[in-house]
Amino acid sequence: MDFRLTEEQEGLQRLARQIVQEELMPLEPRFLEEGRDDLWSEEYERLKRLSMDTGLWGAHLPAEFGGSGMGVLGKVLLLEQFFQTAVPFPWCADWMDAFLDDCNEDQKQRFAWPVVRGEKHSCFAQTEPNAGSDPGGMMQTTAVRDGDNWVINGTKFFVSWADKADFALVQAVTDPEKRQRGGITMFIVEKGTPGFALKRPIPVWVSRKPEQFELVFDNCVVPQANVLGGIGRGFYMGQKILTIWDRLERAAWMLGMMQRALDMCIGWSKQRVTFGRPIADRQAIQWMIVDIWTDIQYLRTKLYEAAWKADQGQDVRMEASLLKYTGAQWATRSLDKAIQIHGGIGETDWLPLTRFYHIARHARIGGGTDEIHKMVLARFLLGRNAR
């Protein structure tokens, strides 16, 4: 695939890189030591204003929502830069932005526009305690029609940032016979709705403070006006978000962390001296650095190509699974090498490498496990007989 980044895309990339270097990197030592909340209460609003003033906040959004229409490739370019530091950069990376085309005018005014303006946040609730890799076949959360309302019952698990969300995008079974083939619907459930509760945080090693939660719906009544995208389209919408806004995004996360790790390894190996010589002179170190660099080259080339194809309206489900699977695998092994190269200091929270490694290792499970994506790829190669 022969394509080049446009001048606008390259400018976007340079701007993001500058902000990472000048604004986020100086905050990183404190962030790694103090954690997200302590730093965020102090810096979040300033960084959010910077994001909005520079146009990065919604650069990937359609023009009708105030964005520059940079599309999937634009979002990938931004994420690659943002994930070269452990310090998050505020921007409109909300679940709702993936469903803009599915909103009616009322939903755009009540939910989409407030998200785009940074006034509200959402979370996406698909996974359940017994429905992770097979949500279509195993989903137990149900929604039953009652006049102009729907009554939702069930439990959702591993819901990211639910504590910060003003509303949840909830998948529920509306036709048990059809299930993923027209029997799952997406609902907008607002915080404070009776019967909707954030039950407990789920501690995972990706972050010090829990960012994933369990949600419970107990006879939760939701109006028909909060059905998103039409009855029975929920599973399709969920797959769309997983393909474009999760799997390709995660590959960009991996790419950013790998590039930062490579830069750190090159710098450290030249200054770290053992037995009278910098470790950059050691072949063992050289080969590990080359391995990291090689993984980056292949991942970046394939990711940019897939994002470009997505922007052309092409089907990139195979590429998304391939990139999700290989990106997480390659990032895990690259970051492991980077920690090894740095020795004892690489294990400390003074450097971002262990945090990066946790994110990469989680990426081999979140958004579809390695095994699920190998199964998906086998079906592309061998047809539906591959089980």
C-alpha positions in Angstrom: 0.0 0.0 0.0 1.6 3.2 -1.2 0.4 6.2 0.7 1.8 9.3 2.4 0.7 11.3 5.4 -0.8 14.6 4.4 0.8 17.9 5.5 -2.1 18.3 7.9 -1.6 14.9 9.4 2.1 15.5 9.8 1.4 18.9 11.4 -1.0 17.2 13.9 1.7 14.6 14.7 4.3 17.3 15.3 2.0 19.3 17.5 1.2 16.2 19.6 4.9 15.4 19.9 5.7 18.9 21.1 3.0 18.8 23.8 4.2 15.4 25.0 7.8 16.7 25.2 7.1 20.1 26.7 4.0 19.6 28.8 3.6 15.9 29.8 7.2 14.6 30.1 8.1 17.1 32.8 5.1 15.9 34.8 6.0 12.2 34.5 8.3 11.8 37.6 5.5 13.2 39.8 2.8 11.2 38.1 4.7 8.0 38.5 5.4 8.7 42.2 2.1 10.2 43.3 -0.4 8.5 41.0 -3.2 9.8 38.7 -5.6 11.5 41.1 -3.1 13.7 43.0 -1.6 15.1 39.8 -4.9 15.2 37.9 -6.7 17.4 40.5 -3.9 19.9 39.9 -3.2 19.7 36.2 -6.2 18.3 34.4 -8.1 21.5 33.7 -5.0 23.3 32.5 -4.2 20.4 30.1 -7.8 20.1 29.0 -7.8 23.8 28.1 -4.5 23.3 26.2 -6.1 20.4 24.3 -9.1 22.5 23.3 -7.1 25.6 22.4 -4.7 23.6 20.1 -7.6 21.7 18.4 -6.3 18.3 19.6 -9.3 17.8 21.8 -11.6 16.7 18.9 -9.2 16.6 15.9 -10.4 13.2 14.9 -14.1 14.1 15.1 -16.3 14.8 12.1 -16.4 18.5 11.0 -20.1 18.7 12.0 -19.0 18.1 15.6 -16.2 20.7 15.5 -13.4 18.3 14.6 -11.0 18.4 11.7 -12.1 15.1 10.3 -8.7 13.5 10.7 -10.4 10.1 10.9 -8.9 6.8 12.1 -5.4 7.5 10.8 -5.4 10.9 12.6 -6.5 9.3 15.8 -3.8 6.6 15.5 -1.1 9.3 14.9 -2.2 11.2 18.0 -2.3 8.1 20.2 1.1 7.0 19.1 2.5 10.3 20.5 0.3 10.5 23.6 1.3 7.0 24.7 5.0 7.8 24.7 4.5 9.0 28.3 2.7 7.7 31.3 0.9 11.0 31.8 -2.5 11.0 30.1 -3.4 13.9 27.9 -7.1 15.1 28.0 -8.9 14.8 24.7 -12.2 13.6 23.4 -11.3 9.9 23.6 -14.8 9.0 24.8 -16.8 6.0 23.9 -19.6 8.2 22.7 -17.5 9.6 19.9 -17.6 6.2 18.2 -21.4 6.3 18.0 -22.0 9.7 16.6 -23.4 8.3 13.4 -25.9 6.2 15.4 -27.4 9.1 17.4 -30.7 10.7 16.5 -31.0 14.5 16.8 -32.3 14.4 20.4 -29.5 12.1 21.5 -26.9 14.3 19.8 -28.2 17.2 21.9 -28.5 15.4 25.2 -25.4 13.1 25.0 -23.1 13.5 22.0 -22.6 17.3 22.1 -21.9 17.4 25.8 -19.3 14.7 25.3 -17.7 16.6 22.4 -17.6 19.8 24.5 -16.0 17.9 27.4 -19.0 18.4 29.7 -20.0 14.8 30.0 -18.3 11.4 29.9 -19.5 7.9 29.1 -18.5 4.3 29.6 -19.1 1.2 27.5 -20.7 -1.8 29.2 -20.5 -5.1 27.2 -18.5 -7.6 29.2 -20.1 -9.7 31.9 -18.8 -12.1 34.6 -19.5 -15.1 32.3 -19.6 -13.3 28.9 -16.1 -12.0 28.0 -14.8 -13.6 24.8 -18.3 -14.7 23.8 -20.6 -11.8 24.6 -23.1 -12.6 21.9 -23.7 -16.1 22.9 -23.3 -15.8 26.7 -24.7 -12.3 27.5 -27.2 -12.5 30.4 -28.2 -8.9 30.8 -31.7 -8.5 29.4 -34.0 -5.6 28.4 -37.8 -6.2 28.3 -40.2 -3.8 26.6 -42.8 -2.2 28.9 -44.8 0.3 27.0 -42.6 3.3 26.1 -39.9 2.0 28.4 -37.4 -0.9 28.7 -36.6 -2.7 32.0 -33.0 -3.8 32.2 -31.7 -6.5 34.6 -28.2 -7.9 34.8 -24.5 -7.3 35.6 -21.7 -5.8 33.7 -18.0 -6.4 34.5 -14.7 -4.7 33.7 -16.3 -1.5 32.7 -13.5 1.1 32.3 -13.9 4.5 34.0 -17.5 3.9 35.1 -16.9 6.0 38.2 -16.3 9.1 36.0 -19.1 8.5 33.6 -22.3 10.5 33.4 -24.0 7.7 31.4 -23.3 4.1 30.3 -23.7 2.6 26.9 -25.1 -0.7 27.8 -25.7 -3.8 25.6 -28.6 -6.0 26.6 -30.4 -9.0 25.1 -33.8 -8.0 23.7 -34.4 -11.1 21.7 -32.9 -14.3 23.2 -33.5 -16.3 20.0 -31.6 -13.8 17.7 -29.0 -12.6 20.2 -25.9 -11.3 18.2 -27.9 -11.6 14.9 -30.4 -8.8 15.7 -31.3 -9.6 19.3 -28.9 -7.3 21.2 -29.7 -3.6 21.7 -27.6 -0.7 23.0 -29.1 1.6 25.7 -28.0 4.9 27.1 -28.4 4.6 30.9 -27.9 7.8 32.8 -26.2 8.0 36.1 -28.7 8.3 38.9 -31.3 6.2 37.1 -33.1 4.1 39.7 -32.0 0.4 39.6 -28.6 1.4 38.1 -25.7 1.1 40.5 -21.9 1.0 40.4 -21.4 -2.0 42.7 -17.7 -2.1 43.3 -14.3 -1.3 41.8 -12.2 -4.2 40.3 -8.5 -3.8 41.2 -6.3 -4.7 38.3 -2.5 -4.2 38.0 -2.7 -1.7 35.1 -3.1 1.2 37.6 -2.8 1.8 41.3 -6.3 3.2 41.6 -9.1 1.0 40.2 -10.3 2.1 36.8 -12.6 -0.8 36.1 -15.9 -1.5 37.8 -18.8 -3.8 38.2 -22.3 -2.4 37.2 -25.6 -3.8 38.4 -29.0 -3.2 36.8 -32.0 -4.2 39.0 -35.3 -3.5 37.2 -33.7 -0.4 35.8 -36.3 1.5 33.7 -34.9 3.2 30.6 -37.1 5.2 28.1 -37.4 4.2 24.4 -35.8 7.6 23.6 -32.5 6.2 25.1 -32.3 3.3 22.6 -29.1 4.0 20.6 -29.0 3.1 16.9 -32.2 1.1 16.8 -33.5 -2.1 18.4 -31.4 -5.1 17.6 -28.3 -3.2 16.3 -26.4 -3.2 19.6 -24.1 -6.1 18.9 -23.1 -4.7 15.5 -22.4 -1.4 17.1 -20.3 -3.0 19.7 -18.3 -4.9 17.1 -17.7 -1.6 15.2 -16.3 0.0 18.3 -14.1 -3.0 19.1 -12.7 -3.1 15.5 -11.9 0.6 14.9 -11.9 2.3 18.3 -10.5 -0.4 20.4 -8.3 -2.8 18.5 -6.6 -0.3 16.2 -6.3 2.1 19.1 -4.6 -0.5 21.3 -2.1 -1.1 18.6 -1.3 2.6 18.6 -0.9 2.6 22.3 1.6 -0.3 22.0 3.5 1.6 19.3 3.9 4.7 21.4 5.1 2.8 24.4 7.5 0.8 22.3 9.0 3.9 20.7 9.5 5.5 24.1 11.1 2.4 25.4 13.5 2.2 22.4 14.5 5.8 22.9 15.2 5.2 26.5 17.2 2.0 25.8 19.4 3.8 23.2 20.1 6.7 25.7 20.7 4.5 28.7 22.9 2.0 26.9 25.3 4.8 25.8 25.6 6.2 29.3 25.6 3.1 31.4 29.1 1.8 31.9 30.1 -1.7 33.1 33.6 -3.1 33.3 35.0 0.1 31.8 32.7 0.2 28.7 29.2 1.4 27.9 26.7 -1.4 27.6 26.0 -0.2 24.1 29.2 -2.0 23.1 27.8 -5.3 24.3 26.3 -7.5 21.5 23.6 -8.8 23.8 22.3 -5.2 24.3 22.7 -4.3 20.7 20.6 -7.3 19.6 17.8 -6.5 22.1 17.6 -2.9 20.8 17.5 -4.1 17.2 14.7 -6.5 18.1 12.6 -3.7 19.6 13.3 -1.4 16.6 12.3 -4.2 14.2 9.0 -4.8 16.0 8.3 -1.0 15.8 8.9 -0.8 12.1 6.6 -3.6 11.2 3.8 -2.5 13.6 3.9 1.1 12.5 3.8 0.3 8.8 0.9 -2.2 9.1 -1.1 0.1 11.6 -0.9 3.2 9.3 -2.0 1.1 6.4 -5.0 -0.4 8.2 -6.0 3.0 9.6 -5.8 4.5 6.1 -7.9 1.6 4.7 -10.5 2.2 7.4 -10.8 5.9 6.4 -11.4 4.7 2.8 -14.4 2.7 4.1 -12.7 -0.6 3.6 -13.4 -3.7 5.8 -10.4 -3.9 8.2 -11.7 -6.5 10.7 -8.9 -8.9 9.8 -6.3 -6.2 10.1 -7.7 -5.0 13.4 -7.4 -8.5 14.9 -3.9 -9.0 13.4 -2.8 -5.7 14.9 -4.4 -6.1 18.2 -2.8 -9.6 18.5 0.7 -8.8 17.2 0.8 -5.3 18.8 0.2 -6.6 22.3 2.6 -9.5 21.8 5.4 -7.4 20.4 4.9 -4.7 23.0 5.1 -7.2 25.8 8.3 -8.7 24.6 9.8 -5.3 23.6 9.1 -3.8 27.0 10.4 -6.9 28.7 13.7 -6.4 26.8 13.7 -2.7 27.7 13.3 -3.5 31.4 16.2 -6.0 31.1 18.4 -3.5 29.4 17.8 -1.0 32.3 18.5 -3.6 34.9 17.4 -2.8 38.5 16.4 0.8 37.7 14.1 -0.6 35.0 12.0 -2.3 37.7 11.3 0.9 39.7 8.4 3.3 39.5 10.9 6.0 38.8 10.7 5.0 35.1 7.5 4.3 33.1 8.6 0.9 31.8 6.8 -1.2 34.3 3.6 0.8 33.9 4.0 0.4 30.1 4.5 -3.3 30.6 1.3 -3.7 32.7 -0.7 -1.9 30.0 0.8 -4.1 27.2 0.2 -7.3 29.2 -3.4 -6.2 29.8 -3.8 -5.6 26.1 -3.3 -9.3 25.5 -6.6 -9.8 27.3 -8.7 -6.6 27.0 -10.4 -6.1 23.7 -10.3 -9.8 23.0 -7.7 -12.3 24.1 -4.8 -13.4 22.0 -6.5 -16.7 21.5 -9.8 -15.1 20.3 -7.9 -13.1 17.7 -6.0 -16.1 16.5 -9.4 -17.8 16.1 -10.7 -14.9 14.2 -7.7 -14.9 11.9 -8.0 -18.6 11.4 -11.6 -18.1 10.2 -10.4 -15.5 7.7 -7.8 -17.9 6.4 -9.7 -21.2 6.5 -13.4 -20.2 6.5 -16.0 -20.9 9.0 -14.9 -24.5 9.4 -12.1 -23.3 11.5 -13.4 -23.6 15.1 
